[in-house]
Amino acid sequence: MKKLRCEKMIYKDWSSYRCPKAGKYKEGNAYWCGIHLPSRVEAKRKARHDKWTEQWDSESEVHRKREGWIDIGPELLKSLKEIMKNYVMANREEQVQQLIRRAEKFL
Ligand SMILES: [Zn+2]
């Protein structure tokens, strides 16, 4: 009986060879080792892709928020100062001014 061998061709250093491992799993019309089993390769690729996409989304969300604050920050501070001029916020004035000073450092 013919010994089953993994179907995967491996390309390395300008040449190629067939995976030397035993074809333990059948998928499609071919046999594959545990590493090259197409469904497993695809699942790994997908997991990697999903993780990357998730990371990308969360980073661009952070970036988007930061950009938004850079856009809106100066105007917001200006408005806040106007309000401060017109109203004395009982007991909170110093607290609000501190907040403005803190925010100004970042704009
Ligand atoms: Zn293989």
Boltz pocket constraint, residues with backbone or C-beta under 6 A from the ligand:
constraints:
  - pocket:
      binder: B
      contacts: [[A, 6], [A, 7], [A, 8], [A, 19], [A, 20], [A, 21], [A, 32], [A, 33], [A, 34], [A, 35], [A, 36]]
      max_distance: 6.0
